[in-house]
Amino acid sequence: MNQLFDLRRFGLLVQLHLSEHLKTYLMGIAVLFGIWIVMLAPSTARTAHFNESVYRLHGILFSFLFGGAGAWFASEAFRVVGTPVRGIPHLMLPASQLEKYLLGLLMLLLFVPVFLGVFYTVEAVCFAIINSRLPVAEPRYQLLNLAGDAIPFDLRYLSWAAPSLFLLGSIYFAKVPFVKTCIVAFLIYFFFLFLNELLILQVFPVREHYGNTPFAEVFFLQSGRRYDLELTGLPRQVIYSVLLLMVPALWFTAYIRFKEKEL
């Protein structure tokens, strides 16, 4: 028998996990529905005309809630190995290290379609209510396009990368992993902001400026006009490739740390 990964054994491990946690997951989905109803209800009640700002509001809310809920869910994924009392029974299960790790990763990945399903269900109902009272001549609201301009790139990337960082934190920190990983995440975030600002000041004259994508884009305000600058070609591809590879790199690091926990 394959001691690294066996599909039947992994399936049994998933069944065991769901039998123990399905009720908790269903309660979590109910909470997500409640949160989205509370978040979208005010704009649904106030909106009587078509306005693009509604999409921006939904996009910002989606980024923060997805990143926050995903981070919390990921921080709980491997708390079972945080202490010997809870960790030893889990590590003694007749399954390989890879299968136990993939179980936690699978639950995190399944969080994505579940969250999207909850969000789009509530948004569809809200838009249906709004569209029913819009003037005939105005366009109708459609479901939010997550790849569109409604969500700034930095918010979109942070919301998708945060759960992977907190997945690593749930293994690395034995106590209060969510709080400790938050502290580490803020330190990393402000370090990169400082480094990006330092590079901008070294390359460009001192003037009012703002960063979009760190190390890739910046825009200046001068005499009431906006000037956009961005990397192109290979340098831009390198920056985006590094950002893209950060997520699987965090997964791999989490797996290495998980193996060290079992040892």
Sequence and secondary structure as in RCSB ss.txt:
>XXXX:A:sequence
MNQLFDLRRFGLLVQLHLSEHLKTYLMGIAVLFGIWIVMLAPSTARTAHFNESVYRLHGILFSFLFGGAGAWFAS
EAFRVVGTPVRGIPHLMLPASQLEKYLLGLLMLLLFVPVFLGVFYTVEAVCFAIINSRLPVAEPRYQLLNLAGDA
IPFDLRYLSWAAPSLFLLGSIYFAKVPFVKTCIVAFLIYFFFLFLNELLILQVFPVREHYGNTPFAEVFFLQSGR
RYDLELTGLPRQVIYSVLLLMVPALWFTAYIRFKEKEL
>XXXX:A:secstr
  SS  HHHHHHHHHHHHHHHHHHHHHHHHHHHHHHHHHHHHHHHH  S  THHHHHHHHHHHHHHHHHHHHHHH
TTTGGGSSHHHHHHHHTSSS HHHHHHHHHHHHHHHHHHHHHHHHHHHHHHHHHHHTTS TTS       TTSTT
S HHHHHHHHHHHHHHHHHHHH SS HHHHHHHHHHHHHHHHHHHHHHHHHHHS SS EEESSTTTEEEEEETTE
EEEEE  HHHHHHHHHHHHHHHHHHHHHHHHHHHHHH 
